[in-house]
Amino acid sequence: MVLLREREVLKAIQELRKESTPATALAISRRMHVSKEYVGYLCNRLGDEDYITGHPLRGYELTTRGEEFLQELAASQVAPIEKEEPKRLPFTVTF
């Protein structure tokens, strides 16, 4: 099971790679507003589960499993519900 913060790491790696920026622990930590040590811990867990490969200083890459997980996650996201305007009463209430 992938924890919420681990999902954020996967998304951060994906976004950094799209920007052609190395997904180092420091770059990920700045994007997530957490310590690079915590990112290192999360990346170790993700690496143990074969979602990413790489090194904290050289950068991380998504594995096939990591990419598939993010695709499944994006497909399962429910579109936000648009709020309707409250219906107006056909009469005016006065006090």
N, C-alpha and C positions, 0 to 999 in steps of 0.2 A: 504494500500500500504506500502510495506517495503522499507525504504530508503537504499541507498547504504551502509552507515555506519552501519545500523542495520543488513544488510546482512553480513558484515564483522564480526560483533559480533557473529552472528549465526555460521559462519564458524569457528571462533576462539574457541567457546565453543565446537564444534564438534571435532576440532583438539586436544584441551586440553584433552578432555575425551578419545580420542584414545590413548593419551600418558599417561593415568591414572593420570593426574594432575587435581586437583580441579580447576574448571573454576571460580575462584574468580574475582572480579572486578579488583584487582591488576594484576592478571595474564593476563587477557584479555587486560588491558590497556598497559601492556608491549609489548604484541604481536602486538597491533595495533599502538603503539607509540602515544597514546593520554592519557589525564588525566583520573584517575580512577573516578573522578566526572562525566566526560562526559560519560564514560562507564556506570556508574550508571543511568544516565539519559536515555541512549539508552536502557538499560535493563529494566527500568521501563516501557518504551513505549512498548517493546516487551512483557513484562509480561502482560500489559493491553490488548494486542491483543492475548494473549494465545499462544505465540510462545515459551516462556521459563517459568520456575518456578525456585525458589530458593532465595538465599540471597547473598548480596555482599561479606560477609566474609566467608560463608560456601561453596559458589559456586552455579553456575547455571546449570540447566539441560534443554535440549531441550524437549519440549512436543511433542506429536504425530504430532500436527500441524506444529511445527518447523522442525521436521525431514522430513515430507512430503514436506514442502516448499523447503528445501535444495535438496531433490531428484528431484523435478520438475526443480529447478534452474540448477542442474547439467545436466539434460536431455535436457534442452533448450539451453545449451551452444553450440555454433557453433565451430567446430574444426578449429584451425588456418589454414589459407591458406598458403601452402608452396610456397615460391617464386621461380619462375623459373629463370634459368640463362638467361640473355639476349641473343637473337639469334645473331649469328655472321653473318656479311655480307659476301657474297661469294667473295668479292673483297676488296682490301685495298685502303683506301683513303689517298692520300698524298697531301700536300700543298706546 
